[in-house]
Amino acid sequence: MKTAIRICAVAALLSAPLLAQAQGKAESDIAVSGNAGLFSDYRFRGFSQTGYSFAFQGGFDIAHKSGFYIGNWNSNVEQGLYNGASLEMDFYAGYKTTLGDLGFDVGYLYYYYPKSGSLGTTKVKNGEVYVGTSYGPLSAKFFYATTPFFSLGEPPTAGNADTKGSWYLDLTGSFDLGSGWGVVAHYGYQKIAKSDVLFRQGIVGENTDSIADYRVGITKDVGGWLFAANYVGTDAKNYFKTAESGFTEGAGKGGLVLSVGMTF
């Protein structure tokens, strides 16, 4: 599962010239950017996706001056957690615009896990539509699952319940302190459809359909390299378990996530 909690979120679009134009010609209408980073843990909506271990993440974005964009983001994940997949690949497309001081963003995000579903297990996937708005350092984004939520509730190994329609609200504030320093605060709220059925079937570890996650941290830009330290946690630590522990340890325990990354 993804746009953990990510220090760099689901790869924000950055505008940079695609290619230098010949003298006298207009600049390109298309901009491309990339991002890469090393993290002490990959947290998605508060839950570790790597057994509280390291993750290397990166992706790219292509944007048109009209506001339309497409992109890809990738990270290693626990193979056992994703039924044979050790890689998460996210693909997204959308449209961004502004109205005065307000920013708006709408699009679709698909989470793909190559080689998941091995040995007859459930193939893990997830699709979400999203809509977001921003004002200065504050942003809010709403995600709605158009498929069963990360294949939860899909046989043969992920239970039997219709988790389509699960949703998530992301509220984030990122504040520039000057001299390359910044602080970030995040609150997320996840609603999972048919969670009570999943609990009775032993698919999830807590009998709740509402999960809150949080993140507070500090960042420092050093010559284009962004160093970050974030404390991340949830209020349902055992809802999802880590594969590294044999699915006995909760994946939502509070902890410090360190990272270094760059956009280019």
RAGINOR-V199923 format. One record per helix or strand of 3 or more residues. SS is the DSSP state (a for helix, b for strand). FROM is the first residue (numbers start at 1). TO is the last residue. If there is no record, write none. Layout:
ss->SS from->FROM to->TO
ss->SS from->FROM to->TO
//
This chain:
ss->b from->30 to->39
ss->b from->55 to->64
ss->b from->68 to->76
ss->b from->87 to->99
ss->b from->102 to->112
ss->a from->118 to->120
ss->b from->125 to->135
ss->b from->138 to->145
ss->a from->149 to->151
ss->b from->167 to->178
ss->b from->181 to->191
ss->a from->195 to->200
ss->b from->210 to->222
ss->b from->225 to->234
ss->b from->255 to->263
//
